[in-house]
Amino acid sequence: MNEMTLGERRAYIQAVADEVAKGKLTLGGAVKRLRENLLGVSQERFALASKISKRALSQLEVDSGNPTLSTLEAVFNKFGLQISLAHLSPIDLNEAAAKKSKVDFSAPTATARPPFPASKPT
């Protein structure tokens, strides 16, 4: 693993964060990339340092499970990052609106049922 300068490390972390913000990289992918490329440590060692279970880290890195906010914070804080909400730029909002229009988020409509069959005279 090549040693990075502090400036290179900051730029790398920012590049990964930007990829996540643009939707090009998942949170799990970001964690794995940062852990491997910046720290060069095993999941076990990183989980221990982050005070989370190895299983939680493993699931996070493959985007499975349902990590808690405290798990995400514990992991990303190691890289000087924090989980937050951000406003989207107008361009990003337009892209999100276009994606939303492609996916039907409306309530399902009831399908017409045929009328009940007429009762037979007895």
C-alpha positions as CSV (number, residue, x, y, z in Angstrom):
1,M,0.0,0.0,0.0
2,N,1.4,3.4,-1.0
3,E,1.7,6.0,1.7
4,M,-0.5,9.0,0.9
5,T,0.2,12.5,2.1
6,L,-2.4,14.2,4.3
7,G,-3.6,16.2,1.4
8,E,-3.9,13.1,-0.8
9,R,-5.9,11.3,1.9
10,R,-8.3,14.2,2.3
11,A,-8.8,14.4,-1.5
12,Y,-9.4,10.6,-1.7
13,I,-11.9,10.7,1.2
14,Q,-13.7,13.7,-0.5
15,A,-13.7,11.9,-3.9
16,V,-15.4,8.8,-2.2
17,A,-17.9,11.0,-0.4
18,D,-18.7,12.8,-3.7
19,E,-19.3,9.4,-5.4
20,V,-21.8,8.5,-2.7
21,A,-23.5,11.9,-2.9
22,K,-23.9,11.4,-6.7
23,G,-25.3,7.9,-6.2
24,K,-22.4,6.3,-8.0
25,L,-21.2,4.4,-4.9
26,T,-23.1,2.9,-2.1
27,L,-22.4,3.5,1.6
28,G,-21.1,-0.1,1.9
29,G,-18.9,0.3,-1.1
30,A,-17.5,3.5,0.3
31,V,-16.7,1.9,3.6
32,K,-14.9,-1.0,2.0
33,R,-13.0,1.3,-0.4
34,L,-11.9,3.6,2.5
35,R,-11.0,0.7,4.8
36,E,-8.9,-1.1,2.2
37,N,-7.3,1.8,0.4
38,L,-6.6,4.2,3.2
39,L,-6.1,1.9,6.2
40,G,-5.2,-1.4,4.6
41,V,-6.7,-3.3,7.6
42,S,-8.9,-6.4,7.9
43,Q,-12.6,-6.2,8.6
44,E,-12.0,-7.7,12.0
45,R,-9.5,-5.0,13.0
46,F,-11.6,-2.2,11.6
47,A,-14.7,-3.4,13.3
48,L,-12.9,-3.7,16.6
49,A,-11.5,-0.1,16.2
50,S,-15.0,1.1,15.3
51,K,-16.6,-0.7,18.2
52,I,-19.0,-2.7,16.0
53,S,-19.3,-6.4,15.3
54,K,-17.4,-7.9,12.4
55,R,-20.7,-9.2,11.1
56,A,-22.3,-5.7,11.1
57,L,-19.3,-4.3,9.1
58,S,-19.4,-7.3,6.7
59,Q,-23.1,-6.7,6.0
60,L,-22.6,-3.0,5.6
61,E,-19.8,-3.5,3.1
62,V,-21.9,-5.7,0.9
63,D,-25.0,-3.5,1.3
64,S,-27.1,-6.1,3.1
65,G,-28.7,-5.9,6.5
66,N,-30.0,-2.7,8.0
67,P,-27.2,-0.8,9.7
68,T,-28.2,1.6,12.4
69,L,-27.3,5.3,12.3
70,S,-24.8,4.7,15.2
71,T,-23.1,2.0,13.2
72,L,-22.8,4.2,10.2
73,E,-21.5,7.1,12.3
74,A,-19.0,4.8,14.1
75,V,-17.5,3.7,10.7
76,F,-17.5,7.0,8.9
77,N,-16.2,9.0,11.8
78,K,-13.0,7.1,11.5
79,F,-12.5,9.0,8.2
80,G,-13.6,12.4,9.4
81,L,-17.0,12.0,7.8
82,Q,-20.5,12.2,9.2
83,I,-23.9,11.1,8.1
84,S,-26.2,14.0,7.2
85,L,-28.9,15.3,4.9
86,A,-28.0,17.5,2.1
87,H,-30.0,19.7,-0.4
88,L,-29.8,18.6,-3.9
89,S,-28.8,21.0,-6.6
90,P,-31.5,21.9,-9.2
91,I,-29.9,19.5,-11.7
92,D,-29.9,16.7,-9.2
93,L,-33.6,17.5,-8.3
94,N,-34.5,17.3,-11.9
95,E,-32.8,13.9,-12.2
96,A,-34.6,12.6,-9.1
97,A,-37.9,13.8,-10.5
98,A,-37.2,12.1,-13.8
99,K,-36.4,8.8,-12.0
100,K,-39.5,9.2,-9.8
101,S,-41.7,9.6,-12.9
102,K,-40.3,6.3,-14.3
103,V,-41.3,4.5,-11.2
104,D,-45.0,4.4,-10.3
105,F,-45.2,5.5,-6.6
106,S,-49.0,6.0,-6.8
107,A,-51.4,3.9,-4.8
108,P,-52.5,0.8,-6.6
109,T,-55.8,1.2,-8.3
110,A,-58.6,-1.2,-7.8
111,T,-59.4,-3.4,-10.8
112,A,-63.0,-3.6,-11.8
113,R,-64.7,-6.8,-10.7
114,P,-67.3,-8.5,-12.8
115,P,-70.8,-8.2,-11.3
116,F,-72.0,-11.0,-9.0
117,P,-73.6,-13.7,-11.0
118,A,-77.4,-13.5,-10.9
119,S,-78.8,-15.9,-8.3
120,K,-80.5,-18.9,-9.7
121,P,-84.2,-19.2,-9.0
122,T,-84.9,-21.9,-6.6
